Amino acid sequence: MVLETLLQGKIRVKLLTKLLLNPSNTVYLRGLEKEFGVSSNTVRHELNKLGEIKLIEVAESEEGNQKQYRANVKHPMFGNLRGLILKHVGLDALIEKVFHKLGEVQSVYLTNDWAEGKESPFIDLVVVGAVDKSYMMGLIEKAEKLISKKIRVAVYGLEFNEANLSGLSFVQIL
């Protein structure tokens, strides 16, 4: 609720979550209208506000008939706002309370709904490294209580490469 008040509304929070959590996301007005279940005018208003402050970039689609929007990763506030979004989702606590304590973690990927910026009661992760799975699961159980979301994890050894994620939406978070 504090974040929604700070960022002036649920639609703006959803939009920022979608764009800042995975900065490679490109979105279209009509898709956002359907996903958020609000009018195109509501979404357009929020996109225009974020465009005015240069937090998002606006470009014509290749067909030239639609505008596409994406996060401006060069914006001076991008890192700070992305940090707020990570905190809002609970990923900051997850990284701090779980993955920094495991030691041998090479990388962590957020996949599926949250990687697309869609809210979900589940956080899906791929962990790469040599980790003690039972110790990790104990830490994850504690983190689930902190963030009020169920965490699903797939663990890969050091032989992993991003091709293993083909067909999935993903963003590297660690």
C-alpha positions as CSV (number, residue, x, y, z in Angstrom):
1,M,0.0,0.0,0.0
2,V,2.8,2.4,0.8
3,L,4.3,1.9,-2.7
4,E,0.9,2.4,-4.3
5,T,0.5,5.7,-2.4
6,L,4.0,6.8,-3.2
7,L,3.7,6.0,-6.9
8,Q,0.1,7.3,-7.2
9,G,-2.0,4.3,-7.8
10,K,-2.3,0.6,-8.6
11,I,-2.1,0.9,-12.4
12,R,1.2,2.9,-12.2
13,V,2.6,0.3,-9.8
14,K,1.6,-2.5,-12.1
15,L,3.1,-0.7,-15.1
16,L,6.3,0.1,-13.3
17,T,6.6,-3.5,-12.1
18,K,6.1,-4.8,-15.6
19,L,8.6,-2.5,-17.1
20,L,11.3,-2.2,-14.4
21,L,11.4,-5.7,-13.1
22,N,12.5,-7.0,-16.6
23,P,13.8,-4.0,-18.5
24,S,13.8,-6.0,-21.8
25,N,10.0,-6.1,-21.7
26,T,8.3,-4.2,-24.5
27,V,4.6,-3.5,-24.0
28,Y,1.7,-2.1,-26.1
29,L,-1.3,-0.1,-25.0
30,R,-3.9,-2.7,-26.0
31,G,-2.1,-5.5,-24.3
32,L,-1.8,-3.5,-21.1
33,E,-5.5,-2.6,-21.3
34,K,-6.4,-6.3,-21.4
35,E,-3.9,-7.4,-18.8
36,F,-4.8,-4.8,-16.3
37,G,-8.5,-4.8,-17.0
38,V,-8.8,-1.1,-17.3
39,S,-9.7,1.4,-20.1
40,S,-7.1,2.3,-22.7
41,N,-7.4,5.9,-21.6
42,T,-6.3,5.0,-18.1
43,V,-3.3,3.1,-19.4
44,R,-2.4,5.8,-21.9
45,H,-2.6,8.5,-19.2
46,E,0.0,6.6,-17.1
47,L,2.2,5.8,-20.1
48,N,2.2,9.5,-21.0
49,K,3.1,10.6,-17.5
50,L,6.0,8.1,-17.4
51,G,7.1,9.2,-20.9
52,E,7.1,12.9,-19.9
53,I,9.6,12.2,-17.2
54,K,11.6,10.0,-19.6
55,L,11.3,6.9,-17.4
56,I,10.0,5.0,-20.4
57,E,11.0,5.1,-24.0
58,V,8.3,5.3,-26.7
59,A,8.9,4.0,-30.2
60,E,6.8,3.0,-33.2
61,S,6.4,-0.7,-33.9
62,E,7.9,-2.1,-37.0
63,E,4.5,-2.0,-38.7
64,G,4.3,1.7,-37.7
65,N,0.7,1.4,-36.5
66,Q,1.3,0.9,-32.7
67,K,3.5,2.6,-30.1
68,Q,5.7,0.3,-28.1
69,Y,7.0,1.2,-24.6
70,R,10.0,0.0,-22.6
71,A,11.9,1.1,-19.5
72,N,14.6,3.7,-20.0
73,V,17.5,2.0,-18.3
74,K,19.6,5.1,-18.7
75,H,17.2,7.2,-16.6
76,P,19.0,8.5,-13.5
77,M,16.2,7.0,-11.2
78,F,16.0,3.6,-13.0
79,G,18.2,1.8,-10.5
80,N,16.5,3.3,-7.4
81,L,13.0,2.7,-8.8
82,R,13.9,-0.9,-9.8
83,G,15.2,-1.4,-6.3
84,L,11.8,-0.3,-4.9
85,I,10.0,-2.7,-7.3
86,L,12.3,-5.6,-6.2
87,K,11.4,-4.7,-2.6
88,H,7.7,-4.5,-3.4
89,V,7.8,-8.0,-5.0
90,G,10.0,-9.3,-2.2
91,L,12.9,-10.3,-4.3
92,D,15.3,-8.1,-2.3
93,A,14.6,-10.1,0.8
94,L,14.9,-13.3,-1.1
95,I,18.3,-12.4,-2.4
96,E,19.5,-11.2,1.0
97,K,18.0,-13.9,3.2
98,V,18.6,-16.9,0.9
99,F,21.0,-16.6,-2.0
100,H,23.7,-14.5,-0.3
101,K,23.9,-17.1,2.5
102,L,24.4,-20.1,0.1
103,G,27.8,-19.0,-1.0
104,E,28.2,-21.1,-4.2
105,V,25.5,-19.5,-6.2
106,Q,26.7,-18.4,-9.7
107,S,23.4,-16.9,-10.8
108,V,19.7,-16.7,-10.1
109,Y,17.0,-16.2,-12.8
110,L,13.4,-15.0,-12.2
111,T,11.1,-16.8,-14.6
112,N,7.5,-17.0,-15.8
113,D,4.9,-14.5,-14.6
114,W,7.1,-12.2,-12.5
115,A,9.7,-12.1,-15.2
116,E,7.0,-10.7,-17.5
117,G,6.0,-8.2,-14.8
118,K,2.7,-10.0,-14.0
119,E,1.7,-10.4,-10.4
120,S,1.4,-14.0,-9.1
121,P,1.3,-15.7,-5.8
122,F,4.3,-17.8,-7.0
123,I,7.9,-16.7,-7.6
124,D,9.6,-19.1,-10.0
125,L,13.4,-19.2,-9.9
126,V,16.3,-21.0,-11.5
127,V,19.3,-21.2,-9.3
128,V,22.7,-22.0,-10.8
129,G,25.5,-23.3,-8.6
130,A,26.7,-25.9,-6.2
131,V,24.2,-25.5,-3.3
132,D,23.0,-27.6,-0.4
133,K,19.4,-28.1,-1.5
134,S,18.0,-29.0,1.9
135,Y,19.7,-25.9,3.5
136,M,18.4,-23.7,0.7
137,M,14.9,-25.1,1.1
138,G,14.9,-24.3,4.8
139,L,16.0,-20.7,4.0
140,I,13.3,-20.4,1.3
141,E,10.6,-21.6,3.8
142,K,11.5,-18.7,6.0
143,A,11.6,-16.2,3.1
144,E,8.2,-17.3,2.0
145,K,6.8,-16.2,5.3
146,L,8.5,-12.8,5.0
147,I,7.2,-12.1,1.5
148,S,3.9,-13.9,1.6
149,K,4.5,-15.7,-1.7
150,K,5.2,-19.3,-2.6
151,I,8.7,-19.8,-4.0
152,R,9.3,-22.5,-6.6
153,V,13.0,-23.3,-7.4
154,A,14.8,-25.3,-10.0
155,V,18.5,-25.9,-9.3
156,Y,21.2,-26.4,-12.0
157,G,24.8,-27.2,-11.7
158,L,27.6,-25.2,-13.2
159,E,27.0,-26.8,-16.6
160,F,23.9,-24.6,-17.0
161,N,23.6,-22.1,-19.8
162,E,20.7,-19.7,-20.7
163,A,19.6,-22.1,-23.6
164,N,18.1,-24.2,-20.8
165,L,15.6,-21.4,-20.3
166,S,14.4,-21.3,-24.0
167,G,10.7,-20.8,-24.2
168,L,10.5,-19.2,-20.8
169,S,10.4,-15.5,-19.9
170,F,13.3,-14.8,-17.6
171,V,15.5,-12.1,-16.1
172,Q,18.7,-12.6,-14.2
173,I,18.5,-11.1,-10.7
174,L,21.8,-12.3,-9.3
